[in-house]
Amino acid sequence: MAKKRSGGGLTQTQQAAKFLGVAALSGAVLAGIALPAFGTLGLAAKGTVKGFDDIPDNLQTPPLSQRTRILDATGGQIATVYERDRTVVPLTKVSPYMQKAIVAIEDARFYQHGAVDLKGVLRAVNRNAQEGGAAQGASTLTQQYVKNVFVEEAGDDPTKVAEAQMKSLGRKIRELKYAIQVEEKLGKKKILENYLNITFFGEQAYGIESAAQRYFSKSAKDLTLPESALLAGLVQSPSRYDPVNDKEEATLRRNTVLKRMADVGDISQEEAAKAKAAPIKLKVTKPQSGCITSVQGAGFFCDYVRKTFLTDPAFGKTESDRQKVWATGGLTIRTTLNPKNQSASNEAATSKVNKDDKIADAVVQVQPGTGKILAMAQSRPYGLDQKKHETVLNLSVDNKMGGTYAGFQVGSTFKPITAAAALEKGISPNTVFDTDWKIGLPGASFRTCDNGPADGGTWSVQNETESEKGAFDMTSALGKSINTYFATLEQKAGLCETVTMAQKVGYIRGNNKPLMYTPSTTLGGQESTPLAMASVYATFANRGTYCTPIAIESVTGRDGKQIAVPQSQCSQAMSTNSADTINQMLKGVVEDGTGTRAGLSDRDNAGKTGTTEERRNAWFVGYTPNLSTAVWVGSDGAKQIPMFDITIGGQYYDKVCGGCLPGPIWRTAMTGALGADAPGFNYIDVPRGNTEPENPDGKGKGKHKPGDDGKPGDGNTPDPGISIPGLTIGGNTVGGGNGRAGGNDGGGNGP
């Protein structure tokens, strides 16, 4: 028989509340009918329900938000990311002490009653009738689980969270009905398992496994009696009983749980006393989430993977769908990142440019034939602490994927694309142009694909020094990076054909806008990205077949099933003969041209230097048949710094060039990444033009070799080909007509 409260019997209202409470909150729920009787007590006016017809028949339990693991190509962990730090474990992996502690303190009669504890309901309705109507207390562990499901489903939406936690009769009735359905469907053991996995334990820990790791750095299956009691006590108020911030309050709460466990017979009084006497000994593991936890400088690649997931329709029809899948987590994402390549690229990126320099760099490696991104590194570390010179700006990719607003001008590294367009049109590599060091070309001679004039004025183009004049063929012009040659070659091959070739080999603008039809395109006037350039040169290495870059190899869902991932799309951008010809000509650049300081001596390799106006950007993009690497050096801030008379990485440069800084960085990255396998390029005999003037003795002409006039690129001698892309500073267009940036001349970029 229930005890009476001291002070006399119950009032008529309280007796009615008892009767109606038990009838309505048990029988009415079971019968699935409306509750008009509550109106007489004023309980329906504060958040009741219209009727059970509005409530779904079955509780839809949302997948619990869990950690997502991002792995490299070998299965090594790059980072873990999560909206909520949770690792779901079966009940068999939870300490028996923990199971008993949570039941004892939250619902001691859990195994005796059904979904509804009628004794608890009776007490709650009696109290609520006295206090004005809000349904409080009497929640069984099953009901708490149901409420937590709704809170989990609400995510980070404050309105939905408030609705899920609202203290109202309507919510209570809904939880009661759902609790009955859950009990019938799941059973006690499964309910307890789900409850322990969904519950919040404070300190950003969701679920018992994460809580055990957070507070004690151990698995939930290894929790001791005192540890289990402490964690069980947190559930009621994680902030109030937080042992990290208030051990005294946490100790009192833990001991309350231990007393309760002894009272219900889960442990002996002796065990309880011993556990109470034990001091709280924490071994806190700080939560670590996101790409900031990446190793070997892979944070930028990790962020690229995240953005790939959130922007690709393969992972959800809408942005909202993809965001929900990502937030829910529980995924295992295996990526294309090769740890050996990443280690080498990270070492290279930080070897000659310091994180606190005014100048930054970026290194990207792509596998020819597959499009796999093998490495992505920068001189500045990934992170948000600017005092530590950290950044989350990905210098390797376009704006949509987390890069700069526009990307970077690529200078003379674009010239091989023009050469490829010319070869595809049937122009021979032995084609010779004899020009002065500075020339003017009519803008109307450069035609768009609609056959319209690209410019109405005259495009003025110049090489870096007045000595760079005379006759050059395609090979020598690439080796010495002659701007006037490639301006003339673009004119002959066609601007439309040049831009079309750029599109075919994967050249994109850093601002994600379409390529423009401007004459200065051939000199790298349209900004791009290191990732795009590595992919372009991988096309040459792959004998003319371009493959779209990819970062994700596979995704395993929380259910263990594979999720289809986007594959690299490969297409023939040029003939194998054209690609083989480009490869042979670019071999000359690293053998005796502007890239000699970058060249590898133990295998076939090729590449191209590039330097832009006032040396604001310096490049080296090169490759072997099995690896393509792009290196960029320049400014990553709002102000573009000319790289003259400057110290970078502790070394002084009177002027930075593509061969003297990006080149050695490239060499370090390639040397560390490449293995013993050293395939060669497909050899082709490249015809040469006759570029030497008549000898005074009349015995004919000789063949010009790239580098005969010296090997520029050491930072102390003039670099050929430095001039200005037709860029109007402060204007609206990247021009190819009359204007030099800030001056009177237009032109291109150097080695």
RATA-V60932 format. One record per helix or strand of 2 or more residues. SS is the DSSP state (A for helix, B for strand). FROM is the first residue (numbers start at 1). LEN is the number of residues. Records with the same first field share a line. If there is no record, write none. Layout:
# RATA-V60932
SS->FROM-LEN, FROM-LEN
This chain:
# RATA-V60932
A->12-20, 36-6, 52-3, 91-3, 96-11, 118-14, 141-14, 158-8, 169-18, 188-11, 208-9, 220-3, 225-10, 247-17, 269-9, 291-3, 299-13, 313-3, 319-10, 339-13, 386-3, 399-3, 411-14, 443-3, 474-7, 483-11, 495-10, 519-5, 530-12, 576-17, 613-3, 658-16
B->68-4, 77-5, 205-2, 332-4, 360-7, 372-7, 433-3, 438-5, 458-5, 470-3, 545-3, 552-5, 562-2, 570-3, 606-6, 617-8, 627-8, 644-5, 651-5
